[in-house]
Each structure stands twice: as structure tokens, then as C-alpha cells.
Amino acid sequence: MLDTKFGCLPTMIGSMPHTDPAEACSVITRYLKDIPAWPQLPNRSFLENMNVQYSQGFPGVVVREKSIYIDRSQALDKPLEQLYGALLENNIERYPVSPDYAAGLYAFLAMKNLSPLAVKGQVTGPITWGLSITTEDKRAILYDDVLGDAPAQLLRLKASWQEKLLRQISPNTIIFVDEPCLELYGSSGFITVTREKVISLLEEVFSGISGLKGIHCCGNTDWSVLLATSTNILSFDAYNYAQSLILYPKEVKGFLERKGTIAWGIMPNQAETLARETVASLKDRLEEAMSPFTRKGIPFKQLIEQGLLTPSCGLASLTSKQAGHTLKLLAELSTAIRKRYL
């Protein structure tokens, strides 16, 4: 498996604001030469919304205009049986993501002359998908007695299928499981799922990933839960929530000792904030985010060596020009950090 001492190389979370997939891929590969990622393009089509994108094949799913829901009045026994059968046989070809749901992925695969160190993809996490997708009566699928485990099972197959495709570009793959809804975990009872259940659903998806696996949450959460999984990479919004991770020094130390990587989301994805930042200011902010860990017995050099640099979250809310500027700044920041410390 690929060495996780990335030395603060840059990569990205997933979404871009473009509607032209080839243009988005061109911008990404211009600035993220070592670890490019294929772009999700939610502004191109509702089908590229992060929840809709991986919904094909889910029992009872209905996508209509700008809505998605699960029709529980459909006969679900057969599609559920097919899903379980595909899992048992590891038949990943049965649950692909088609081009109209992921134009950026197919444009990325069509690119020539790429020779990256690794290539990154992403799937929506089972907690976020299970909370965001509801039945017609607005009940989250995560809490459905029959369908509650099915999102993780489907996403496991989608992750495996995607990883196989990305190996056409590089044998070294990284698949992030994106879990923005875990920001609600442990707060005011928004997610009434046990710690053990959260971990088991994530592990179900991870079991379909044979390369490096990461988990991304762009808010504050109970990081001890995520660090208790088998993830190789923990991705978080270090621009806005750097202090949240330092509350778990023991878990972070153990994670790094087992060769884990922290992806520092140090590039803001809000236009006004972005306009104020420079490579120098971001370098200061990153060093400031890392320094409290050194007081907890984690060497600064280890944080640099076992680090990646990313935007804080997806870039779809920016303009195409701003997104390009973000990736350019990110690449320049990575170069500055690597020159200074490696």
C-alpha cells in the first residue's frame, strides 16, 4: 500500500462549481499534479448532488425533478435481495454510477498523460446519506427497520466500483467517505444512533475499499468516533475548527502511530474569507493549528510528514475563477511548507 507520509501534498474534497466537466478536470490536474481528484459538479445537474449521485440502484428510490425520496409502497424484497446478492458475490459491476450522475468522473478517466502519485475519489458516507434521504413521510432511511443498513451496503459497492475505475489512472487510490452530517453527532440528540452503530456503518463502506480510505467531516464532531475506525486519513476543516481536534490528543497520537494521515482543510471555501488570504497568512494559520499538538507530545515534523493539505470542504459554492484560485493557493502553500520543513 502507498506510504502515507505525504508531506503535506495538496488534494481536494470533491465538488467544483463548473458545469463543464472537462474544464473542471483541467483546473484540478493543473494544480493537483500529485493527488488529483475527480470533480463532483452539483451545479451541472441535480443528479450530481452528493446524495443523489450514489442513489442509483437503491431499493425504492425515486428521483424526480429536484427531489429524491424512497417510495416504501414499492415491493422492496426483490431489490433488497439483489443488493445482498451483489454484496455476497462482490458484484460491483451491478451498481455503477452512470455518466449523467458523475460527468466529472468520466471526464477525469478520459484524460491523457496523467502520472500522479495517487488518485482520489469520494463517496457520500452512510450516516449522511441515511439521514438526508427520507421516505415520503419524511422519515430518514437511517432509522428504517428494513432499509437502515442498505445505504452502507450500496455505498460499499459504489466505492469498490469507483476504486476499480480510478486504478486505470494510478494503482494508488484514495477514497474519501464524506460525512458532513456527523457534525450533528452527539449534539442535542440530532443523531440518535449509537457510537457502535456509526462505526459499524462506516466500516461496512470501508470494507469495499482496498486502497487508502479516508473520512471527511467539515464541522465539529466527536473525533474519537472517527479515529476508532480503520480509516487511513482523517480530513477536517482546519481553517474553522482547528481547535476541535486538539481535544483528542491521545486518539490523534494513536492514529499517527499507526501511520494515519491528517488532511488539514486549511483553505477556506467562502469567497470573502478567501479574498483576504495569502500563502504567507495560510502558512501561519496552518502552523498555528498544528502547534498545540506538539505540546501534547506529537512531534511537529510528524504532523508535516503525515499530513495532506486540502480546502476546508467542497468548492461548489465559489465561482469557477475562485475555485481555480483556491487550488492554485493550495498548491503554492504546499510547496512553501515542503520547502521549509522537508
C-alpha positions in Angstrom: 0.0 0.0 0.0 1.1 3.6 -0.7 3.2 5.2 2.1 1.0 7.7 4.0 3.9 10.1 4.6 2.5 12.5 2.1 4.5 15.5 3.4 1.6 17.9 3.1 0.9 17.4 -0.6 -2.3 19.0 -1.8 -5.5 17.4 -2.8 -9.2 18.3 -2.7 -12.5 17.2 -1.2 -14.7 16.7 -4.2 -17.1 19.4 -5.5 -16.3 22.1 -8.1 -18.6 24.9 -9.3 -18.1 24.2 -13.0 -20.7 22.9 -15.4 -18.2 21.8 -18.0 -16.6 18.6 -16.6 -13.5 18.8 -18.9 -12.8 22.3 -17.7 -13.1 21.3 -14.1 -10.7 18.4 -14.6 -8.2 20.6 -16.4 -8.1 23.0 -13.5 -7.7 20.2 -11.0 -4.9 18.5 -12.8 -3.1 21.8 -13.4 -2.7 22.4 -9.7 -3.0 19.0 -8.0 -0.5 17.1 -10.1 0.5 14.5 -7.3 -3.0 13.6 -6.0 -5.7 14.8 -8.3 -9.4 14.0 -7.6 -12.3 13.7 -9.9 -14.9 16.6 -9.6 -18.5 16.3 -8.4 -20.4 19.0 -10.3 -23.7 19.8 -8.4 -24.2 23.0 -10.4 -24.3 21.0 -13.7 -27.2 18.7 -12.6 -29.3 17.8 -9.6 -28.1 14.2 -10.3 -24.7 15.3 -9.1 -25.9 16.4 -5.7 -23.8 14.3 -3.2 -26.8 12.3 -2.0 -28.4 11.8 -5.4 -25.1 10.9 -7.1 -24.8 7.5 -5.3 -28.6 6.6 -5.2 -28.8 4.5 -8.4 -29.9 1.0 -7.5 -31.2 1.8 -4.0 -34.4 -0.1 -3.3 -37.5 2.1 -3.9 -35.5 5.2 -4.9 -37.4 7.9 -6.8 -35.5 10.9 -8.3 -37.9 13.4 -9.7 -37.0 17.0 -10.8 -35.3 18.4 -7.8 -36.3 15.8 -5.2 -35.2 12.4 -4.1 -37.1 10.0 -1.8 -37.7 6.4 -1.1 -41.1 5.0 -2.0 -41.9 2.5 0.7 -45.1 1.4 -1.1 -43.0 -0.3 -3.8 -42.2 -4.0 -3.5 -38.7 -3.9 -1.9 -38.0 -7.5 -1.2 -36.5 -8.3 -4.7 -34.3 -5.2 -5.0 -33.0 -5.8 -1.4 -32.3 -9.4 -2.3 -30.4 -8.3 -5.4 -28.3 -5.9 -3.2 -27.4 -8.6 -0.7 -26.6 -11.0 -3.5 -24.3 -8.4 -5.2 -22.6 -7.9 -1.8 -22.1 -11.6 -1.2 -20.7 -12.1 -4.7 -18.8 -8.7 -4.6 -20.5 -8.0 -7.9 -19.6 -4.3 -8.1 -20.5 -4.0 -11.8 -24.2 -4.3 -10.8 -24.2 -0.9 -9.1 -22.2 1.6 -11.2 -22.6 5.4 -11.2 -23.7 6.4 -14.7 -22.2 9.3 -16.7 -25.3 11.6 -16.2 -24.8 11.2 -12.4 -21.0 11.8 -12.4 -19.9 13.6 -15.6 -16.7 14.7 -13.8 -15.6 11.1 -13.1 -15.9 10.1 -16.7 -14.2 13.2 -18.0 -11.4 12.5 -15.5 -11.0 9.0 -16.7 -10.7 10.2 -20.3 -7.7 12.5 -19.5 -4.4 11.6 -21.1 -0.8 11.9 -19.9 -1.6 11.8 -16.2 1.1 10.2 -14.0 0.1 11.1 -10.4 1.5 9.6 -7.2 -2.1 8.7 -6.3 -5.6 9.5 -7.4 -8.5 10.4 -5.2 -12.2 9.7 -5.3 -15.1 10.0 -2.9 -18.5 8.6 -1.9 -21.1 10.1 0.4 -21.0 8.5 3.9 -23.7 6.1 5.1 -24.7 8.4 8.0 -25.1 11.5 5.8 -26.9 9.5 3.1 -29.1 7.7 5.6 -30.1 10.9 7.3 -30.6 13.0 4.1 -32.7 10.5 2.2 -36.2 10.0 3.5 -39.3 8.2 2.8 -42.4 10.1 1.5 -43.4 10.8 5.1 -40.0 12.4 5.8 -38.6 9.6 7.9 -34.9 9.2 7.5 -33.8 5.9 5.9 -31.2 5.5 8.6 -34.0 4.8 11.1 -35.9 2.4 8.9 -36.1 -1.1 10.4 -35.8 -2.8 6.9 -33.6 -0.3 4.9 -31.4 1.2 7.6 -28.3 -0.8 6.8 -28.8 -0.8 3.0 -27.2 2.7 2.4 -23.8 1.4 3.8 -24.1 -1.7 1.7 -24.8 0.1 -1.5 -22.1 2.7 -0.8 -19.6 -0.1 -0.2 -20.3 -1.4 -3.7 -20.1 2.1 -5.2 -16.8 2.7 -3.5 -15.4 -0.6 -4.9 -16.6 0.1 -8.4 -15.2 3.6 -8.3 -11.8 2.5 -7.0 -11.5 -0.1 -9.8 -12.1 2.6 -12.4 -9.6 5.0 -10.8 -6.9 2.4 -11.0 -6.9 3.0 -14.7 -5.0 6.2 -13.8 -3.0 5.1 -10.9 -2.6 1.8 -8.9 -2.5 4.0 -5.8 -6.1 5.1 -4.9 -7.6 7.1 -2.0 -11.3 7.0 -1.5 -12.8 9.5 1.0 -16.1 8.8 2.7 -17.8 12.2 3.1 -19.8 12.6 6.3 -20.9 16.3 6.8 -23.9 15.1 8.9 -21.5 13.7 11.6 -21.3 17.3 12.7 -24.7 16.7 14.3 -23.4 13.6 16.2 -23.6 14.0 19.9 -25.2 17.4 19.7 -28.7 17.9 21.1 -29.7 14.4 20.2 -29.9 15.2 16.4 -28.4 11.8 15.6 -29.9 9.1 17.8 -27.5 6.4 16.6 -25.0 4.7 19.0 -21.3 5.1 18.6 -21.0 1.4 17.8 -23.6 1.8 15.0 -21.8 4.8 13.5 -18.5 2.9 13.5 -20.1 -0.3 12.0 -21.8 1.6 9.2 -18.6 3.3 8.3 -16.6 0.0 8.4 -19.2 -1.5 6.1 -18.2 1.1 3.4 -14.5 0.9 4.2 -14.6 -2.9 3.7 -15.2 -2.2 0.0 -12.0 0.0 -0.3 -8.8 -1.9 -0.8 -6.5 1.2 -1.2 -6.3 4.1 1.2 -9.5 5.1 2.8 -10.3 8.5 4.3 -13.2 10.1 6.2 -14.1 13.8 5.8 -16.3 15.8 8.2 -16.3 19.6 7.7 -17.8 20.5 11.1 -17.1 19.9 14.7 -17.7 16.3 15.8 -16.7 13.7 18.3 -13.4 12.9 16.6 -12.8 9.9 18.8 -15.5 8.0 17.0 -13.9 8.6 13.6 -10.5 7.8 14.9 -11.8 4.5 16.3 -12.5 3.3 12.7 -9.9 1.7 10.4 -9.6 4.9 8.3 -6.1 5.8 7.0 -6.9 9.5 6.6 -8.8 11.9 8.8 -9.9 15.0 6.9 -11.3 18.0 8.7 -11.9 21.8 8.4 -8.7 23.1 10.0 -9.5 26.6 8.9 -12.6 27.0 11.1 -12.3 24.1 13.6 -8.6 23.5 14.2 -9.2 23.6 18.0 -11.8 20.8 17.9 -9.3 18.1 17.1 -6.8 19.0 19.9 -9.4 17.9 22.4 -8.5 14.3 21.4 -4.7 14.2 21.8 -4.5 10.5 22.9 -6.6 9.3 19.9 -4.7 11.5 17.4 -1.4 10.3 18.7 -2.5 6.6 18.4 -3.8 7.4 14.9 -0.5 8.8 13.8 1.4 6.0 15.4 -0.5 3.5 13.2 0.6 5.6 10.2 -2.5 7.6 9.8 -2.6 10.8 7.9 -4.4 14.1 8.8 -5.8 16.1 5.9 -5.7 19.7 7.1 -8.6 21.6 5.4 -6.7 24.9 5.6 -8.1 26.6 2.5 -11.3 28.5 3.2 -14.2 27.9 0.8 -16.1 31.1 1.4 -15.4 33.8 -1.2 -15.0 36.8 1.2 -12.6 34.9 3.5 -10.6 33.5 0.6 -10.1 37.0 -0.8 -8.2 38.0 2.4 -5.8 35.1 2.4 -2.3 34.7 1.0 0.2 31.8 1.1 2.0 33.6 4.0 -1.2 34.0 6.0 -2.3 30.4 5.4 1.1 29.1 6.3 0.9 31.0 9.7 -2.6 29.6 10.2 -1.6 26.0 9.5 1.4 26.2 11.8 -0.9 27.7 14.5 -3.3 24.8 14.0 -0.5 22.3 14.4 1.4 23.8 17.3 -1.0 22.7 20.1 -0.4 19.1 19.2 3.3 19.5 19.8 2.5 20.4 23.4 0.7 17.1 23.7 3.8 15.1 22.7 3.3 14.9 19.0 6.4 16.0 17.0 5.7 18.8 14.6 7.7 17.0 11.9 5.4 14.0 12.2 2.4 16.3 11.6 4.0 17.7 8.5 5.2 14.3 7.2 1.8 12.6 7.9 -0.2 15.4 6.5 -2.2 16.4 3.4 -3.5 19.9 2.6 -7.0 20.4 1.3 -9.7 23.1 1.1 -11.9 23.1 4.2 -14.7 21.4 2.2 -16.1 21.3 -1.4 -15.7 24.3 -3.7 -19.1 24.3 -5.5 -20.2 27.5 -3.7 -17.5 29.5 -5.3 -17.2 30.8 -8.9 -15.0 28.8 -11.3 -12.4 31.5 -11.2 -12.4 31.5 -7.3 -12.1 27.7 -7.3 -9.1 27.8 -9.6 -7.5 30.5 -7.3 -8.2 28.3 -4.3 -6.4 25.3 -5.8 -3.5 27.5 -7.0 -3.0 28.9 -3.5 -3.3 25.4 -2.0 -0.5 24.1 -4.3 1.7 27.1 -3.5 1.1 26.7 0.2 2.1 23.0 -0.1 5.3 23.9 -1.9 6.1 26.6 0.8 5.5 24.1 3.6 7.6 21.3 2.0 10.5 23.7 1.3 10.5 24.9 4.8 10.2 21.7 6.7 11.1 18.7 4.5 
